Amino acid sequence: MATSVLAQETLCALRTEINRLENEKTSTLGRKARHGEGWQSPETIPNLIRTGAEPFDHALGGGIERGALHEIRSAESRDNGAASAFALALALMAVRQGRAGSGARILWIADRLQANETGRPYGPGLVGFGMKPGGMVHATPRNLTDALMIAEMALTVDAFAAVILEVNGNPRGLGLTESRRLHLRARAYRRPLLLLRERGEEEASSALLRFRATPARAAPCRLPDGTSFAASIGPPVFRIDIEKSRTPIFESFFLEWNADDCLLSRSEPDPVFHTGANPPAGVALSASGDRPDRPGTMGTILAFDRAS
């Protein structure tokens, strides 16, 4: 009988906690509205973040919801740069389309292992990507538990317009329960939480959207007269595969980043740039140079004099 009573008390406590989290958004927005705080007001900040690429926004149901958990993943280590850049692009759009003149920043919660693998954010490169100087706070927690705690608390701080949580692979401490808690906290304070899963697999989570990012070939720079400078490299281009969405549209998009306007635009894929084993149909590839046309035959005489 005592065991049954304890089990019922535990179940009641869990239900109470779930109800508190579910109602946290309504209570928080109501409190801020009563005190006249405009940061969370719908009239001040739009609920959807527009990327600028209309077909991409349409596939997402109008844009990227501001108060939600979204996941950007890379399947291999060589794709980490594209995934990181796309996550940063989404965060910059959240800053630009937020409250004017707020001076809000981006919080990047780094993973120690990934920092050793792919390096840390580079200041001049961030400015060239469209970020204002001093627009990012970089944190390197000791473990995943500290990282989750920092992310949860950062969503309540008005100084941050977006939070990027970087994780390596599929850690055991970040499952469905933890992602749901983060998603509810992001909904309550209407701030995007971008889960950057580098070198990770698909798994069940409470993320509203999930993207897979891979690099794509950048077009040459466009000159003022409209021509292209063939020996140059233009703005970065990502291939984004929609793996999870509110709509049944799961397509691949090639998106080009505009650092001046902090917006994306749809780009046409280059048929020559192909990373698969077989080239696309109808594409003529040049012959390889300075290589044998066929493997040589095996010899039958051994060099016994040179054997050790």
C-alpha positions, 0 to 999 in steps of 0.5 A, spaced: 500 500 500 505 504 501 509 503 495 502 505 491 501 511 495 508 513 493 507 512 486 501 516 485 504 522 488 510 521 483 505 521 478 501 527 480 508 531 481 510 529 474 503 531 471 504 538 475 510 539 472 508 538 465 502 543 466 507 548 469 511 548 463 505 547 458 502 554 461 509 557 462 508 561 455 501 564 456 503 566 463 510 569 461 507 573 455 501 575 460 506 578 465 510 582 460 504 585 457 502 587 464 508 590 465 509 594 458 515 590 456 515 590 448 520 585 447 515 579 447 509 583 444 507 580 437 506 587 435 514 588 436 517 582 433 514 577 428 512 570 430 515 568 423 523 569 421 523 570 413 529 567 410 528 571 403 527 565 399 520 564 398 520 557 395 524 555 402 519 559 406 513 556 403 515 549 404 516 551 411 509 554 412 511 561 411 518 561 415 521 559 421 517 560 427 521 564 432 519 561 439 521 554 437 527 549 437 530 547 430 535 542 429 541 543 423 545 537 423 551 535 418 552 527 417 559 528 416 565 532 419 566 535 412 559 538 412 560 541 419 562 548 416 556 548 412 551 546 418 555 551 422 554 557 417 547 555 416 545 555 423 549 562 424 545 565 418 538 563 421 541 566 428 543 573 424 536 573 421 533 572 428 537 578 430 535 583 424 528 581 424 527 582 431 526 589 435 529 595 432 535 598 435 535 592 441 542 591 440 541 583 442 546 578 441 547 571 439 549 566 444 553 560 441 554 554 446 560 550 444 562 543 444 569 542 447 570 536 442 567 540 436 571 546 438 578 541 437 575 538 431 573 544 427 576 550 431 572 556 434 568 562 431 573 567 427 572 574 429 573 577 422 570 572 419 563 573 423 564 580 421 564 578 413 558 574 414 554 579 416 555 580 424 556 586 427 562 586 432 561 584 439 555 581 436 556 574 439 557 571 446 561 564 446 561 559 451 564 553 452 561 549 458 565 543 461 559 538 459 553 537 456 549 538 463 552 545 463 550 546 456 543 544 457 542 549 463 546 555 460 541 554 454 535 553 458 537 560 462 539 564 456 532 563 453 530 567 458 535 573 457 532 579 453 540 580 451 540 574 446 536 574 440 537 567 438 541 561 442 545 556 438 547 549 442 552 545 439 553 538 440 557 532 437 553 526 434 547 523 438 549 524 446 545 520 451 544 526 455 540 529 450 534 525 448 526 526 447 525 529 454 531 534 454 529 537 447 521 537 449 523 541 455 528 546 451 522 547 446 517 549 451 522 554 454 523 557 447 516 557 446 515 561 452 520 566 451 519 566 443 526 566 442 529 561 437 534 555 439 538 552 434 540 545 436 547 544 431 548 537 431 554 536 428 556 529 425 549 526 428 544 521 425 537 522 425 533 521 431 526 523 435 526 530 438 521 535 439 525 540 434 519 543 430 524 543 424 530 539 422 535 540 416 541 537 414 546 542 411 551 540 406 556 545 402 555 547 395 559 550 389 559 558 390 557 562 384 563 567 381 562 574 384 558 578 380 560 585 378 556 592 378 555 591 370 552 584 371 557 580 368 561 574 373 568 574 375 570 567 373 576 567 377 573 569 384 568 565 389 562 568 390 557 568 397 557 561 400 551 556 398 548 551 402 544 545 400 539 544 405 534 538 405 528 539 409 527 532 414 522 534 419 517 540 418 510 542 419 508 541 412 508 535 408 514 538 403 520 535 404 525 537 398 532 540 397 534 547 396 540 550 394 540 557 398 545 563 397 547 567 403 547 575 402 551 578 408 549 585 406 541 584 407 542 578 412 537 574 407 537 567 403 536 567 396 534 560 392 540 558 387 541 554 381 545 547 383 551 547 378 551 540 374 558 539 374 559 540 382 557 533 384 559 529 390 556 522 388 559 516 385 556 517 379 555 524 375 548 526 373 546 524 366 548 528 360 554 531 364 560 530 360 566 530 365 573 531 362 578 525 362 583 525 368 590 527 366 597 524 368 594 517 370 595 510 367 589 508 363 589 501 366 592 497 372 599 494 370 600 487 370 603 483 376 610 481 376 613 474 377 620 475 379 621 477 386 627 481 388 631 477 393 637 481 393 633 487 396 629 483 401 630 484 409 
